[in-house]
């Protein structure tokens, strides 16, 4: 095998891998031994036909193609090892030439990241607050969730739930056709189109009404964008929501381990504080990492980003599967193509990769290590918090991949904590001392 490297561009290398004739012949021998056992060749018992006969019967091109299915990834992996490349994503490899066999593999290597003068980064953390009005709003949401719907004898108002027959036609195409369907009338709702709720307001029980509404210019179905849909609606029942009083009985009915309305408000406020503090902390972390990147020069390989997008979409597909929903069905519901969903995931993929690279570099610069006791403590915590999956967690963590994943997770967490301390100025004296030592070291080296 002969390997040559193309020019480095955006942390990507193109490897040209020329196979020795013996490497192809060796794999063709494997293909022959499989093929001779599965094909019936007239005049020969199964498994006894010579290779030359099998090649004529099956076709040498087909056998070479089957051999290359194994050789392309295997030779690419061997070439990466031979060239000692720090690969960060699955390579893209193809056969570029048949005689001799030349494989062209595009490989993403770990991007070089210079953190710049990250010790001087300062970011002011956000100080989140929760006020009485926010608690009031949450209480109102809970009251609506616990509310009951009661029939009324009056015209429809916003917030009512009506039972209706509805038909919608656009250029003789049925958009909606339902009988005795319940619908909550809202001024802002775009279901089925914006303005539908406004047209229902004022209708009475037994009344029938016909009205047109336009599809928006950016409607998901381009054939209907900008056109009109004519709706016919008949109202058979009107209900208004009765909300429970905000009192002790209401608080107890929520099963939130409180006995009074005051306790409920206190609990809601504490929960909201934890949520806004968590959101503020995540926002602060992102701001700090962004501040680091502003002083850095980082170009991510396209292969690396696409590989991360693949992982994100695989996670999304798993989540959909748990909801008994396939990806194709999901795409039909949201009205998007696979390419659109792929591109929508790109910013998240870039953010995840960037975060990992920055924290890895911080660990390198700061000499952050993970001890065995820290790993043991992490394993203990994971097993305790996920008792139902304790055995499967232990099995995974006993593998090399599991150990590496856990160690990376703990190291990244420590790196992030260190970076947050620097950004808050909590290590001011130590940072100054570290800078002084670094400058002295550089002077001696020069």
N, C-alpha and C positions, 0 to 999 in steps of 0.2 A: 504494500500500500504506500503510495506517494501522496504527500499532503503539502499543499501550498496555500498561503493566506492572501486574500485580497486586501485592499486598503481598508483601514478602520474608519468607519463613518457612523456617528451618533451611537457609539458603543456597540457597533455591530461589525462582525467579521464574516467574510464569505470564504469558506473553505472549499478548495477544489481537491477532491479525493479520488485518485486513480487506483483502481483495484488491480492487484496482480492476477494474471490468468488463473493461477492455482487457487486463489480465494473464491473465484466464481465457480471453478470446477468442483471444489470441495462442497459448496452449498448445493450445486446441481446434483451431486451424489446423494445428498440428503433428500432432495426433491424426488429423485428417481426411486429411492427406497420406499418413499411414501406412495408414489404413484403406482408402482408395480403391485402394491398390495390392494389397490382399490379399483383397478381397471381390469376388464376382461378382454384379453387379446386372443383372437382365434388362433388355434394351434399351440397355445401355451397354457400350462396350468397357472392359476393366479399366484403371483409372486415369483414366477420362474422365468419370465421373459427377460432377455438381455436388455441393457440400457439403450443400445442403438435402436432396438425395435420399439421400446417404450417412447423414445424421443420422436420417432416417425409417427407413432400412433397418436400421441398426445400433442406433439408439436414442440419443437425446441424453443420457439419464441414464448410459448405459454409456460414452459418449464423455467426459462430464464426470468420471466416476469415474476413467477412464484418465488424463485430464489432471491430476487431483488427486494421482495417484500420483507425479507429477513435481513439481507445484507445492508440495505440503505440505513436503517436505524442503528444496526450493529457497528458498521464501519464509521458512521458519523460519531457514535459514542467513543469508539477507539481513537479516532482522530482528535477529538476534543481532549481526551486523556493524554495523548501523545504530545499535543501542543501546549498542554498544561494551562488550559483556559478556564477562567472562573465564570462558568455559564449560569445565567439567572433565569432562563426560560427554555421551554422545549424548542429545539432547533427546527427550522423549516428546511427539509432536504428533498431533493429530486434528482432523477437521473438526467444529466445534461448531455451525455454522449454514450453510445452503445458499444463502440469498438475502438479503443478499449473502453471499458466501463468507467465513466467519470461521474462521480456524485458531486453535486453542488449543494452545500449546506450553508444557510445563513444562520449565524449564531449570535445571540445577544450575550455580551459579557457585562460584568458588574460595572456600572457607570462610575467614573471618578468624581468624587465629591469633596470639594474644598469648603469647609465650614466658614472660612474667613475668621474674623475676630468675634467669634460667637460669645466669648466671655464678657463682652461689653453690651450685649443685647439686654434691653430693659423694656418690659411691656407691663402696663398698668392693668392689673386684674379688674374685672367688672365686679361691682358690689351689688348683687341682685337683692331685690326687696319684694316682699309679698304684703299687699295692703288689704284693708277690709273690703274694698270694692271687689277685688279678685276673689276673695273668699265668698262674698255674696253671690258672685256669678257662678261659682262652682256649686253652691247650695241650690241655686235656681236650676242648674243642670240636673242635679240629683232629684229635685222635686218633680221636674218634667218626666224623668225616667220612672218615677213612682206614681205619676198621675194616672187618672182614669178618664176614659172617654164616655161622655153622656150625651144622648140625643137632645137636640134643640129644635124649636119651631121658629126659625128666623132665617134671613138670607145669609149666605156664606161670607165669612170674614177670614182674614189672614190668620193662620194658626189652627183653623178648623180641620177636621178630618171628614172627608166626604166619601160616600159610596157612589160610584158613577159607572155608566157605560160610556166608553170613549172609542171613537174611530178617527183615524188620521190618514188622509190621502194626499199624495203629492204626485201629480201627473199620472193618475190612475194606479200608482204604486201604494200598497198598504204599508203605512209606517207604524201604526199602532191599531190594534183591534182587540178590546177587552171588555168583558161584562162584569158588573158588580165588583169592581176593583176599588180598594181603599186608597185614598190619596190625601196627603197633608198639604194644604194650600199654603204656598209660600211665595212671597213677592220676588225673592232672589233666585228661586229654583230655576234650573235650566232643563229640568225633566218634565216633559219631553223636549220643550224648547223654552227659551227665555220669554216671559210674558204670559205663559200659560196660566199661572196662578192669578195674574191680574184679570184675565178674561173670566175666570170662575167667580171672582168676588162679586157678591150681590145676587147670585143665582139663588133660586128657591127650590124646595123639594118639588119634584115633578116637572120642573122646567127643563126644556131642551134648547140648546144654543149651538149655533154654527159660527165659526170665526176662522180667519186665516192668520198664520204666523210665519215669518220668514226664517229660513235656515241661515245661520251665520255664514259669512264669506269663507271662513276657514273651517267649515264643517268637515268632519272626518270622511264623509262620503262625498267625494268631489262632484259626483253627478247631481247631488242635491244642493250643493253650496250656492247660496244666494237665491234659491227658489222658494216658493211658498208651499206650506202644508195647510190643508183645510181640515179643521177639527170639528167633529160633531160630538157634543157632550150632553148626557142626560143625568141629572142628579136625583138619586133615590133616597139619600139619607145625609143628614148633617149632624156632626158631633163636635162638641167643644171639650177641651181638656180641663178637668178639675184637678188642681194641684193640692197636695196635702199641706196643712199648716206647718210652718217651720217651728216645731216645738219638740218637747222631749219624746213624745210618742213617735214622731217622724224619725228622730235620731236613732231610737231603738230599732225601728223597722228596717234600717239599712244593714243590720248585722255587722257593724263595724267595731264591735267591742267598746261601745260607749253607752252611757245610761242617760245623759242629758244633752240638750241642744248645745250648751256651752262646750261640753266635752267634744262634741262633734266638730264644732268650728275650730277648736284648738287642734284636733287631730288633722283636719283638712289643711289648716295653715302649716302644720309641721310637715305634712306630706308635700305640699306645694313648695315649701322652702327647700326641701331635699331635691325636688325636681329642678327648680330654677338654679340651685347651686351646682347640681350636676351638669346642667346645660351650660352654665357660665364657665365651669371648669373645662369642659370640652372645647368651648369657644376659645378660651384662653390658651389651651394647648395648641389649637390650630393657628392662632395668631403668632405664638412664639415660633412654631415650626416655619410659618411663612416668613417671619422676620429673619430666621436663619437662612432661608432660601434666597432672600433678597440680597444677601451678601455672598451668595454662592453662585456657581455656574454649573447647572445640572441639565443634561439632556438625556431623556429616557429613550431606550431603544423601542421601536414600534412593536417588535416581537414581544418584549417584556410586558408592555401595556396590554396587548391583545391577549396574552396568556392570562393576565390578571382578570381581564374582562370575562374570559372563559370561566374562570373560577367563580366570579361573582354571579354569572348567569346560571352556573351549575347549582350554586347555593339557592338561588331564586327558584330554580326548577324543583329542587328538593322541597322547598317550603310550599310550593304550589301543589306538589304531589301529596303532601300531608293534608292538604285541604281538598284532596280528591279532584284536582284540577290540572290538566295538562298544559304545557307551554303553548301549544297551538291553540287550544281553547282560550287561554288567557289573552293571546295576541288578538284573537277575534273579538273578545270582549272590549279590550282597550283600543281596538282599531289601529294597531301598529304592526309594522313589518319587523322581521328578525333584525334587519340592518338598523332600523330606527332604535330598537331596544338595545342593540349592541353599542351604538354611539351614545345613547343616554347613560350607559354604564361607564363610559370612558372617564369622566371627571372623578368618579368614585375610585376607579382603578388607579388613576394617577395619584390621587391623594393617599391611598393605602401604600403604594410603592414608595412614594416620597417620604412618608412618615417612617417606614421601615428603614430606608436608607439613611435618613438623618439620625435616627436613634442608634443605628448600628455604628455610624461614624462617631457619635458622641461617646458610645461605649469604648470605642477604640482610642479616642483622644483622651478620655478621662480614666482609662484603665479599669473600667467597670467589669467585674467578674461575678460569676454566680457560684455560690458555695453549695456543697452537698446538703448541708443543713437547710438552706433556703429551698432547695428542690424538694426535700422531704416534707418541709412545712407546706409547700404549695400542693403537693400530692395529697397530703392529709386534708387540707382545706377543700380540694376538689372532690374527694371521696365523700366527705361529710356533707357538703352542700348538694351533691348529686348522688345520694345514697342508692337510688334505684338503678343507676348505671355504674355503680362502684366497680363491679367486676370487669366490665368492658373498658372502663377508664384505665384500670390497672394493667389490663392486657395490652392496651395501646401504648401506655407509658413504658412498658417493658421492652418495646421495640426501639431500634436505633432512631427511626423517624420520630417516634413519640418523645424520646429523651431529648432529641434536638429541638423539637417544637416547644417543649416545655422550657428548656433552657433559654431559648430565644425569647419566649414570652416574658420570663422573669427578668432577663437582661434588658429588654426594651422598657419594661416598667421602671426599672431602676434608672435607666438612662433618661427617661421622661421626667422622673422625679428630680433628677439632678439638673436637667435643663430648666425646669420650672423654677427651681431655687435660684439659678443664675439670673433668669429673667425678672424675678421679683426683687433681686438685689439682696437676697438673704445670705449670700456668700461673698459679700463685698470684699472683706479683708482677705479672705482666702484666695479669691480671684486675683486680687492685686498681687499677692505673694506669688501665686502660680505664674502670673505674667512676668514678674520680675525674674523668677528663676529661669523661665523660658528664654528671656532676653539675654541673661547671663550665659546660658548654655550656647545660644547662637553666636554670641561674641567670641566665646572660647573656640567654637568650631571654625570661625572665620579667622 
